[in-house]
Amino acid sequence: MINEYIEKVVVYEATGVRQGKDRKQQVDVYFNFIGDCQDHKADIQKIA
């Protein structure tokens, strides 16, 4: 299900030493448009 929300993932080459705290790697996650996720008061009142 979560695959539907992710358009692509870009993983960059790691920089720094081979292992340890100084090693950094950038990962970009591109999400698809999810839409309006907020509940509207009118919709909630209709359900109740």
HUFEN-V290037 format. One record per residue. N is the residue number from 0. RES is the residue in one letter. PHI is phi in degrees with one decimal (NA if undefined). OMEGA is omega as a letter, one per 20 degrees, with the letter a starting at -180 (NA if undefined). D_FIRST is the distance of its C-alpha to the first C-alpha in Angstrom with 2 decimals. Layout:
<<N	RES	PHI	OMEGA	D_FIRST> <N	RES	PHI	OMEGA	D_FIRST>>
This chain:
<<0	M	NA	a	0.00> <1	I	-66.9	r	3.80> <2	N	-60.9	r	5.35> <3	E	-69.6	a	5.75> <4	Y	-90.8	a	7.70> <5	I	-106.5	r	9.75> <6	E	-79.9	r	12.58> <7	K	-161.4	r	14.51> <8	V	-126.7	r	15.90> <9	V	-113.4	r	19.70> <10	V	-111.8	a	21.55> <11	Y	-93.3	r	25.30> <12	E	-63.7	a	28.14> <13	A	-72.6	r	29.18> <14	T	-121.9	r	32.53> <15	G	101.7	a	35.07> <16	V	-67.7	a	36.42> <17	R	-61.2	r	34.80> <18	Q	-140.5	r	33.67> <19	G	117.3	a	33.99> <20	K	-68.1	a	33.49> <21	D	-79.4	r	34.71> <22	R	-80.4	a	31.93> <23	K	-125.7	r	29.49> <24	Q	-145.9	a	26.45> <25	Q	-93.3	r	24.59> <26	V	-129.5	r	20.84> <27	D	-107.2	r	19.56> <28	V	-114.3	r	15.93> <29	Y	-104.0	a	15.63> <30	F	-96.6	r	13.07> <31	N	-72.7	r	12.69> <32	F	-67.6	a	14.48> <33	I	-89.7	a	12.61> <34	G	100.4	a	15.77> <35	D	-80.4	a	17.86> <36	C	-97.5	a	16.15> <37	Q	-83.2	r	19.54> <38	D	-78.9	r	20.86> <39	H	-94.7	a	24.14> <40	K	-57.6	a	27.11> <41	A	-62.7	r	28.06> <42	D	-66.1	r	24.73> <43	I	-66.9	a	24.93> <44	Q	-68.0	r	28.56> <45	K	-65.6	a	27.90> <46	I	-70.0	a	25.56> <47	A	-69.7	NA	28.15>>
